[in-house]
Amino acid sequence: MNDQVVQPFYSRILSVVFFLSMSIGSLIWFGSSIQNLISDLINMNNVITFDKGAMYVLGAGVGALSLSVAVVYTAIYQRRVSFSVEKVLMKIALVAVVVMFVLPQIAHLSVNRIIDDNSYQECEPLSYRWMLYKKYVFTQDEETCINLVAEKALNNR
């Protein structure tokens, strides 16, 4: 006798859509954030924004993508992933977890070094922190920071 419960097809498709959208959304967020940061650093703009929180989602996106592959295989084909594929997916997931915690720290140290070498300063009133999520705003001088804070105050009224 087979005691395996077969999920309805719509339920399987929803799980595939969920994990794929999570992974694609995470990778798009990371890509957009890193593109903006690199552009700001290359052009040495008056204001440089570093979204450290977005650095965490690269690992999350890659991990969710590896999970998506397993979910697609099991949900659609209703078969267990082969041992060799499962081994590769587990390695990818483990690397993703390491990247999730190491990349933000390396990126933060690198950005801080570039910022310090070019005499930028953190504009603390515009920087934001919530748990692990931190968004830094750096400006070339105090006057730029003050102007940005005043502009933000006017826009929030």
C-alpha positions as CSV (number, residue, x, y, z in Angstrom):
1,M,0.0,0.0,0.0
2,N,1.1,3.5,-0.8
3,D,0.4,5.9,2.2
4,Q,1.6,8.9,0.2
5,V,-0.9,11.8,0.1
6,V,-1.1,13.5,-3.3
7,Q,-1.6,17.3,-3.1
8,P,-4.1,18.9,-5.6
9,F,-2.4,20.3,-8.7
10,Y,-3.4,24.0,-7.9
11,S,-1.7,23.6,-4.5
12,R,1.5,22.3,-6.1
13,I,1.5,25.1,-8.7
14,L,1.0,27.7,-6.0
15,S,4.0,26.5,-4.0
16,V,6.1,26.6,-7.2
17,V,4.9,30.2,-7.9
18,F,5.6,31.2,-4.3
19,F,9.2,30.0,-4.2
20,L,10.0,31.2,-7.7
21,S,8.6,34.7,-7.0
22,M,10.5,34.9,-3.7
23,S,13.8,34.0,-5.4
24,I,13.3,36.2,-8.4
25,G,12.1,39.1,-6.3
26,S,15.2,38.8,-4.0
27,L,17.6,38.6,-6.9
28,I,16.0,41.6,-8.6
29,W,16.2,43.6,-5.3
30,F,19.9,42.7,-4.8
31,G,20.7,43.4,-8.5
32,S,19.0,46.8,-8.4
33,S,20.7,47.8,-5.1
34,I,24.2,46.7,-6.1
35,Q,23.8,48.5,-9.5
36,N,22.9,51.7,-7.7
37,L,25.7,51.4,-5.2
38,I,28.3,50.7,-7.9
39,S,27.0,53.6,-10.0
40,D,27.2,56.0,-7.0
41,L,30.7,54.8,-6.2
42,I,32.0,55.1,-9.7
43,N,30.6,58.5,-10.3
44,M,31.4,59.6,-6.7
45,N,28.0,61.3,-6.4
46,N,27.3,63.9,-3.6
47,V,25.1,61.3,-2.0
48,I,25.9,57.6,-1.9
49,T,23.3,55.1,-0.6
50,F,24.3,51.7,0.6
51,D,21.5,49.3,1.3
52,K,23.1,46.7,3.5
53,G,19.8,44.9,3.9
54,A,19.8,44.1,0.2
55,M,23.1,42.3,0.5
56,Y,21.4,39.7,2.7
57,V,18.8,38.8,0.1
58,L,21.4,37.5,-2.4
59,G,21.8,34.4,-0.2
60,A,18.1,34.3,0.4
61,G,17.4,34.5,-3.3
62,V,19.9,31.8,-4.2
63,G,18.6,29.6,-1.4
64,A,15.0,30.1,-2.5
65,L,16.0,29.3,-6.1
66,S,17.6,26.0,-5.1
67,L,14.5,25.2,-3.1
68,S,12.3,26.2,-6.1
69,V,14.1,23.6,-8.3
70,A,13.3,20.9,-5.7
71,V,9.7,22.1,-5.3
72,V,9.2,22.2,-9.1
73,Y,10.6,18.7,-9.5
74,T,8.6,17.2,-6.7
75,A,5.4,19.2,-7.2
76,I,5.0,18.8,-10.9
77,Y,6.6,15.5,-11.6
78,Q,5.5,14.0,-8.3
79,R,8.9,12.2,-7.9
80,R,11.6,12.6,-5.3
81,V,14.7,14.5,-6.5
82,S,17.5,12.1,-7.3
83,F,20.3,11.8,-4.7
84,S,22.9,13.5,-7.0
85,V,20.6,16.5,-7.7
86,E,19.6,16.7,-4.0
87,K,23.3,16.8,-3.0
88,V,24.0,19.7,-5.4
89,L,20.9,21.6,-4.2
90,M,22.0,21.1,-0.6
91,K,25.5,22.5,-1.4
92,I,23.9,25.5,-3.2
93,A,21.6,26.1,-0.2
94,L,24.5,25.9,2.3
95,V,26.7,28.3,0.2
96,A,23.7,30.6,0.0
97,V,23.4,30.7,3.8
98,V,27.1,31.5,4.1
99,V,26.8,34.2,1.4
100,M,23.8,35.6,3.3
101,F,25.9,36.3,6.4
102,V,29.3,37.0,4.9
103,L,28.6,39.2,1.9
104,P,26.9,42.0,3.8
105,Q,29.9,42.3,6.1
106,I,32.4,42.3,3.3
107,A,30.4,44.8,1.3
108,H,30.0,47.0,4.4
109,L,33.8,47.0,5.1
110,S,34.6,47.7,1.5
111,V,32.1,50.6,1.2
112,N,33.3,52.1,4.5
113,R,36.9,52.0,3.2
114,I,35.9,53.8,0.0
115,I,33.8,56.3,1.8
116,D,36.6,57.0,4.3
117,D,39.2,57.3,1.6
118,N,37.1,59.9,-0.2
119,S,36.1,61.9,3.0
120,Y,32.4,61.1,2.9
121,Q,30.4,61.1,6.1
122,E,27.3,59.3,7.2
123,C,24.1,61.4,7.1
124,E,22.6,59.7,10.2
125,P,19.2,61.4,10.1
126,L,18.6,59.8,6.7
127,S,20.1,56.5,7.5
128,Y,17.6,53.8,8.5
129,R,17.8,50.7,10.7
130,W,15.4,47.9,11.5
131,M,16.8,44.7,12.9
132,L,19.3,43.4,10.3
133,Y,18.1,45.8,7.7
134,K,20.2,48.9,7.5
135,K,20.3,51.6,4.8
136,Y,23.2,54.0,5.0
137,V,23.3,57.4,3.4
138,F,26.7,59.1,2.9
139,T,27.3,62.7,1.8
140,Q,30.3,64.6,0.7
141,D,29.8,67.3,3.3
142,E,27.6,68.3,6.2
143,E,25.7,71.0,4.2
144,T,24.5,68.4,1.7
145,C,23.2,66.3,4.6
146,I,21.4,69.2,6.1
147,N,19.8,70.1,2.8
148,L,18.6,66.6,2.2
149,V,17.1,66.4,5.7
150,A,15.3,69.7,5.2
151,E,14.1,68.5,1.8
152,K,12.8,65.3,3.3
153,A,11.0,67.2,6.1
154,L,9.3,69.4,3.4
155,N,8.2,66.4,1.4
156,N,6.8,64.6,4.4
157,R,4.4,67.4,5.3
